[in-house]
Every structure is written in C-alpha cells, then in structure tokens.
Amino acid sequence: MRPALLLAALPALLVAQETATTLKDQKALAVTIYNDNLALVKDTREVRLPKGEARLAFEEVSAQIRPETALLRNLTAPKDFWVAEQNFDFDLLTPQKLLDKHVGKQVTVVRSVPNAEGAGSKEVREPATVLATNGGVVLQFADRIETSIPGRIVYPGVPANLRARPTLVISLHSGAEKAQQLELSYLTGGLSWRADYVANLAPDEKTLDLSGWVTLTNQSGAAYPNATLQLVAGDVNRVQERRMEGLAMLAPAAKAMDRAPQMQEEGLFEYHLYTLDRPTTLAVNQTKQVALLSAGSVPVKKEYVLLGQPYYYTGSYGDLGTAQKVGVFVAFDNRESSRLGMPLPKGIIRVYKRDSEGRAQFVGEDQIDHTPRNEQVRLKLGDAFDVTAHRKQTDYKSLGRQGKFGNVSESAYEIVLKNAKKEAVTVGVREPLPGDWEMVQSSHPFTKEDAHTAQFKVEVPAEGSATLTYRIRVKW
C-alpha cells in the first residue's frame, strides 16, 4: 500500500474491533538465545481475522521485548495483508495501577455498616471521584473528602492500555476473513545461557571424562512452552543504546555418557549454532540445564609451571622468594582423535577426581573462551602443595647504554625446585623477558616460546630437588 493510502486508512485501523490471541492459539515456537542476554523469538499462532481493518492484541509476549524489532508475517494469506501500527503495552494490571488510571474518574465504594436493628450488617454503595493516589488515596464523595478507602472499590472497567500481561497491539489490514497463521518474530532481553562443564579425572590422571551442560535462565517475564531451542556461541556485535528498564552436576559414568543425547552443532556466519534435539519449555523465572556434549577417556596431560616476572631482569634484587607457588595445569586437545572435536562455547570447566574411597572430590576449575575444534584446552586447577621453588638473583651488573637501547644489563639466577611427592615430576619454568635478550649460559636447555618468553623443562626426582641456573643479557 502506498504511504498516502496507509495514512488515510490509519484512523479506521485505530478504532477497529480488537482481536486477542494467547498461547492457546500457538502452533509453533522457536527461541534462539545468544550469549549476551539476547534472544530471537519466533511465535506462530493461528488467529481468525476479519476482512479489512483490525486490531490484533498479541498477548503473552516477552516483557523485555524490543518492540522496534518486532515483525509480523502472514504465513497463510499474505496477499493484501499489511501492518500500519504497533504498540507495546507494558503497563501491567495491578490494584495500584488500576487505581492510578482512575484519577479524575468516578468509582463506587462499597462498605459494610451495621443494621439499624443491631443484628448483622449490610452493604452500602456510594459513588466517589478519585482525586489523587500520590502516597495514598484521596476520594471525593458528594458531601466530603476522605484520604483513605472506607471499604472496597468497584471499578466500571479496565482501561484499554492496562493489560493483564505484556501485549503487542498491532493495527493491520487483512485481505481475507478466515483463520490465518501469523508469525511474530522479535528480539528480547531476559533470556541467557552459559556453558558449564564437568570433568572427572581418571585415577592415573592420564584421561578424563567430560560432560557439558547448557544452563538456561529465563527472566524475560514470559513462558516459552514446547519451544525449538537453539543457542548461538560467539561474540555478536550489538549497538549500545540506552533502554528502559547454578548448579554443577557430577558427570555420570562413561558408558552412560556415551548414550546421552547431545546438541547438534553447525556453523552460522562467524559463530556456532547449537540445536536441542527435542522441544523444551522455558518457564517464567526458571533456570534449567540441558545436555550439550559428553566424551569419555579424553587423553589429558598434567603440567607443573613456575612463572617468573619481567621486573626480575631490570634491577638488583637478591632473594626473589622462598616457597614460590608452582601452578598445576591440565591440558587436552579438542580433536576427534581425542574423542572430542566439537566447538566448545565459553564457560567454566570444573574438575573432579575420586579419592581412595571412590568419592568424587573437587580439585579445581577454570574458565575457557570459545574454543574451536582442533585447539588445545588448558586449565589451571590451582597451585601444587608438594612442589615448591626458591628463586634468587645471584648476580647483576649494568652494562650502560648500547645503540638504540637505553639500558643493558646482565644478571644470573638460581632456582631450586623441591619435590615432596613419591614420584618424579617435570616443572616448566617460564620466564617472561623484557626488551631484547640473549641467554648467555644455562644449566638446562631452553626453548624460545615467543619474542619475550624463555622456557626450561626441569626434571625433579621423587622426594628430591633440582637446581636450574642461568645467566642472561637484557637490552631495553
């Protein structure tokens, strides 16, 4: 329809009789939830529309709907169907709101008074005008003004813009008088999801069983019954604008996990889309979990890491610390050959290991970012109790300026690693280095991990110790 004709027809649309649709008319529902408190809802309902102008009250939409994103499509009879105006009525019906909407209007006050005979009571009805509701109610009767309600109030009706539930009111034109399937799609806040993972380490700490759960939270003010659920993992760009305003489960045994259903995954633009293989219901103000993935006997590698600091190399310090903490990490590959190979949404991985009595004990957790397939997952679970380090600077001298470098220094270090465990361990000593550097001498081989990191691998015998020494020249 041309804009001029649309504007001409608008007054008739605004006074057209209203048709309401609720969840009982729903034929299909699909919900796609993004990481950042955002969801796309597609709600299909069968509604009998009159021919010509009509007002459709689409009830039980999200209370956090973004009305500017709403789109109504006619799937049955799209010919001569168009939308002229839509309004989101979020002013919900409550006793106080009903009273507020009747300021300046007449209501009926019903109160009980004793019978003249002294037995029982009777109801007396008296008209009154609501003068104000700010901090209390002010009522004007025929012969007086009262500042409290001397009974109960009877209202003549509910104002048109005061709804029992969030409602999108749409002024439209229908080309046919019959039952039609209408699809309303919109973006909403109040729906979110996160991934939670549980890993059970094997007794020998060489494999783990991994299960992933999606934790869904619905605070949108609406229910989504029997919905087709999809989740988008990735960082979707959104324009920032001003707007109006858990539970961890221990993984089952590996055989049981192998039989558990998993969400289907596919690529979507630069993100990943996960689809639940069955309809699910998201009730109002509910948190629920659904299975994302499960994998058994995933090969894992345990690492001990001592991390240095760049400032060690820019001055004279002497003793740099006794009983320095040695971090404990576990790492595994997200590959099909490791029984995984599925893009992992960002979330927290909680790791458990069974004690000598077979009881699962929590041994640490770490957060992962969105991890593509064929990448490594590396988790820091804590600091070792039985593996410690003593680090000291044994020499430092400044060599002055050299070319473009304002400072050149040479320093030497000694790191004593102690192991109180009954088995040998390998400790990775990672040294972050400032500026340009050169390893002058070292007791152990090292690898240049990147431009500013040197790493040593030091074998520490059971209930013993090992000493790493090195001298380094740094320019900065």
Secondary structure as GFF3:
##gff-version 3
##sequence-region A 1 476
A	DSSP	alpha_helix	3	14	.	.	.	ID=ss1
A	DSSP	beta_strand	18	21	.	.	.	ID=ss2
A	DSSP	three_ten_helix	23	25	.	.	.	ID=ss3
A	DSSP	beta_strand	26	34	.	.	.	ID=ss4
A	DSSP	beta_strand	38	49	.	.	.	ID=ss5
A	DSSP	beta_strand	52	59	.	.	.	ID=ss6
A	DSSP	three_ten_helix	67	69	.	.	.	ID=ss7
A	DSSP	beta_strand	71	74	.	.	.	ID=ss8
A	DSSP	beta_strand	82	89	.	.	.	ID=ss9
A	DSSP	alpha_helix	95	100	.	.	.	ID=ss10
A	DSSP	beta_strand	106	114	.	.	.	ID=ss11
A	DSSP	beta_strand	121	132	.	.	.	ID=ss12
A	DSSP	beta_strand	138	140	.	.	.	ID=ss13
A	DSSP	beta_strand	145	146	.	.	.	ID=ss14
A	DSSP	beta_strand	152	154	.	.	.	ID=ss15
A	DSSP	beta_strand	167	174	.	.	.	ID=ss16
A	DSSP	beta_strand	178	188	.	.	.	ID=ss17
A	DSSP	beta_strand	191	201	.	.	.	ID=ss18
A	DSSP	beta_strand	207	218	.	.	.	ID=ss19
A	DSSP	beta_strand	224	233	.	.	.	ID=ss20
A	DSSP	alpha_helix	254	259	.	.	.	ID=ss21
A	DSSP	beta_strand	264	268	.	.	.	ID=ss22
A	DSSP	beta_strand	271	275	.	.	.	ID=ss23
A	DSSP	beta_strand	280	282	.	.	.	ID=ss24
A	DSSP	beta_strand	286	299	.	.	.	ID=ss25
A	DSSP	beta_strand	301	307	.	.	.	ID=ss26
A	DSSP	three_ten_helix	310	313	.	.	.	ID=ss27
A	DSSP	beta_strand	319	333	.	.	.	ID=ss28
A	DSSP	three_ten_helix	336	338	.	.	.	ID=ss29
A	DSSP	beta_strand	347	354	.	.	.	ID=ss30
A	DSSP	beta_strand	360	368	.	.	.	ID=ss31
A	DSSP	beta_strand	376	402	.	.	.	ID=ss32
A	DSSP	beta_strand	405	419	.	.	.	ID=ss33
A	DSSP	beta_strand	425	432	.	.	.	ID=ss34
A	DSSP	beta_strand	436	442	.	.	.	ID=ss35
A	DSSP	beta_strand	446	450	.	.	.	ID=ss36
A	DSSP	beta_strand	453	460	.	.	.	ID=ss37
A	DSSP	beta_strand	464	475	.	.	.	ID=ss38
###
